[in-house]
Amino acid sequence: MKQLANRRVSALYLVLVLTFCICLIVANLVEIKTIDLGPLTITAGVIIFPLSYIINDCVVEVYGLRLAKFMIWLGFASSLFVTLALQLSLILPGSAEWTSQAAMQEIYGSVPRIVAASFLAFLCGSMVNAYTMERMKSSGDGVRKFSFRAIMSTVYGESVDSLIFFPVAFAGVLSWRMIVSLMVTQAVIKTMYEVLILPVTIMAVKRLRKMERIIEIENV
C-alpha cells in the first residue's frame, strides 16, 4: 500500500485541487450578482460553486480526509490571494487613459465582504461536508453507500454554508426576506445539483480509484 506522503504527488490529485481552487475563485467573483430564476432568486455563484462540493466528495472518498483538508485550506489561500490582488489593483492610481475606475470599484469594491462571508461559510461548509463523508464511511456503511453519503454530506455542508454566507454577505444590502429566500433556494438547488450529477460523481470516483491503482503499480 502506498504511503500518504507518496500520494501527495499524485498528478490526478493535483488536477482536482487546481480545479477546486478555480471553482472557489470564480464563484467568489460572480457571487455578487443575483439572478431571477422564475419565482426564485439565486446568485450567479450557484452555477459553479456546487462543483467544489463534488470534488470535495471525490477527494475524501479516494484520498482521505487529510488530503481533503489540505485542499480546502489551499482553496482558502488562493481565494484570499485573488482578493488582496484585486484590492491592490483598486488602490493603485490609474493612468490618464484609464476611465473605468468607478465601474471597477462598483464591481469589485464589494468583493472583500463577499469573500469574507464566503471564507467563513466555505471553511465551515466544506469541513462539515468532508467530515460527514469520512465519518459515515468509517461507521461501517462502506463504499456501497457512497451515493447516500455524497448526498447527505452535501445537505449538511450546503446548509451550513448558506446559513453563514448570506446573512454575513448581504445583511443591510438585501431585505431579510430576500436573504432567507436565498438561503433556502441555494441550499435546495445545490443539493439537487448533487443528486442530478451523482452518476457522474460515482463514475469519477471509480475512475480515480482505478487510475490511482495503476499509478501505484507503476511507481512500485
NUMARTI-736703 format. One record per residue (C-alpha): x, y, z. Coordinates in steps of 0.25 Angstrom, whole numbers, plus 5000, padded with zeros to 4 digits. Layout:
! NUMARTI-736703
REC|X|Y|Z
...
! end
This chain:
! NUMARTI-736703
REC|5000|5000|5000
REC|5006|5014|4997
REC|5009|5023|5008
REC|5001|5036|5009
REC|5014|5044|5006
REC|5015|5038|4992
REC|5000|5040|4989
REC|5002|5055|4991
REC|5010|5056|4978
REC|4999|5049|4970
REC|4996|5057|4957
REC|4981|5054|4958
REC|4980|5059|4972
REC|4987|5072|4968
REC|4978|5074|4956
REC|4966|5072|4966
REC|4972|5082|4975
REC|4974|5092|4964
REC|4960|5091|4959
REC|4955|5092|4973
REC|4962|5105|4975
REC|4958|5111|4961
REC|4943|5108|4965
REC|4945|5115|4978
REC|4951|5128|4972
REC|4941|5129|4960
REC|4929|5126|4970
REC|4934|5138|4979
REC|4936|5147|4967
REC|4922|5145|4962
REC|4914|5143|4975
REC|4911|5158|4976
REC|4901|5156|4964
REC|4887|5152|4967
REC|4878|5145|4957
REC|4863|5143|4956
REC|4860|5128|4952
REC|4845|5129|4950
REC|4839|5132|4964
REC|4852|5129|4971
REC|4865|5137|4973
REC|4879|5131|4973
REC|4893|5137|4972
REC|4902|5134|4960
REC|4911|5126|4968
REC|4902|5115|4969
REC|4906|5112|4954
REC|4920|5108|4958
REC|4921|5106|4973
REC|4914|5092|4975
REC|4925|5086|4967
REC|4935|5089|4978
REC|4926|5080|4987
REC|4926|5069|4977
REC|4941|5070|4976
REC|4942|5070|4991
REC|4934|5057|4992
REC|4943|5050|4981
REC|4955|5054|4989
REC|4950|5050|5002
REC|4946|5037|4996
REC|4959|5034|4989
REC|4970|5041|4996
REC|4964|5042|5010
REC|4961|5054|5020
REC|4975|5059|5022
REC|4977|5062|5007
REC|4963|5068|5006
REC|4966|5077|5018
REC|4979|5081|5011
REC|4971|5084|4998
REC|4961|5093|5006
REC|4972|5101|5012
REC|4979|5103|4999
REC|4966|5108|4993
REC|4964|5117|5004
REC|4978|5123|5002
REC|4976|5124|4987
REC|4963|5132|4989
REC|4970|5141|4999
REC|4981|5144|4989
REC|4972|5148|4978
REC|4964|5157|4987
REC|4977|5164|4992
REC|4981|5166|4978
REC|4968|5172|4974
REC|4968|5182|4985
REC|4982|5186|4982
REC|4978|5188|4967
REC|4967|5197|4972
REC|4976|5205|4981
REC|4987|5207|4971
REC|4985|5220|4963
REC|4981|5219|4949
REC|4987|5225|4937
REC|4981|5237|4930
REC|4975|5228|4919
REC|4968|5219|4930
REC|4953|5223|4931
REC|4947|5211|4937
REC|4951|5213|4951
REC|4937|5215|4956
REC|4932|5203|4949
REC|4943|5194|4954
REC|4941|5200|4968
REC|4926|5197|4967
REC|4928|5182|4963
REC|4940|5178|4971
REC|4938|5188|4983
REC|4929|5179|4990
REC|4937|5166|4987
REC|4944|5167|5001
REC|4931|5166|5009
REC|4926|5155|4999
REC|4940|5148|5001
REC|4940|5149|5016
REC|4926|5143|5017
REC|4930|5132|5006
REC|4943|5129|5014
REC|4935|5127|5027
REC|4924|5119|5020
REC|4933|5111|5011
REC|4942|5107|5022
REC|4931|5102|5031
REC|4922|5096|5020
REC|4934|5089|5013
REC|4939|5084|5026
REC|4925|5079|5030
REC|4924|5072|5016
REC|4937|5065|5017
REC|4935|5061|5032
REC|4921|5055|5029
REC|4927|5047|5017
REC|4938|5042|5025
REC|4930|5039|5038
REC|4919|5032|5030
REC|4929|5024|5023
REC|4936|5019|5035
REC|4923|5016|5042
REC|4922|5003|5034
REC|4914|5007|5023
REC|4926|5006|5013
REC|4927|5009|4999
REC|4914|5003|4995
REC|4907|5015|5002
REC|4915|5025|4994
REC|4902|5031|4988
REC|4895|5033|5001
REC|4908|5039|5008
REC|4910|5048|4996
REC|4896|5054|4997
REC|4895|5055|5012
REC|4909|5061|5013
REC|4904|5072|5003
REC|4891|5074|5010
REC|4899|5077|5023
REC|4910|5085|5016
REC|4902|5093|5007
REC|4892|5096|5019
REC|4903|5101|5028
REC|4909|5109|5016
REC|4896|5116|5013
REC|4893|5119|5028
REC|4906|5126|5029
REC|4909|5132|5016
REC|4896|5140|5013
REC|4894|5147|5026
REC|4909|5152|5026
REC|4909|5155|5011
REC|4896|5163|5009
REC|4891|5168|5023
REC|4888|5182|5021
REC|4889|5181|5006
REC|4877|5172|5003
REC|4864|5170|5011
REC|4864|5159|5021
REC|4852|5153|5014
REC|4861|5152|5001
REC|4873|5147|5010
REC|4865|5136|5015
REC|4859|5132|5002
REC|4873|5132|4996
REC|4878|5123|5007
REC|4867|5113|5005
REC|4867|5113|4990
REC|4882|5112|4989
REC|4883|5100|4998
REC|4872|5093|4991
REC|4877|5096|4977
REC|4892|5092|4981
REC|4887|5079|4987
REC|4878|5076|4975
REC|4890|5078|4966
REC|4898|5068|4974
REC|4887|5058|4972
REC|4886|5060|4957
REC|4901|5059|4955
REC|4902|5047|4965
REC|4904|5037|4954
REC|4916|5045|4948
REC|4922|5047|4962
REC|4921|5031|4964
REC|4927|5029|4951
REC|4938|5039|4954
REC|4941|5032|4968
REC|4942|5019|4961
REC|4951|5024|4950
REC|4960|5031|4960
REC|4962|5018|4969
REC|4965|5010|4956
REC|4975|5021|4951
REC|4982|5022|4965
REC|4984|5007|4966
REC|4991|5008|4952
REC|5000|5019|4957
REC|5003|5011|4970
REC|5007|4999|4962
REC|5016|5007|4952
REC|5023|5014|4964
REC|5026|5001|4972
! end
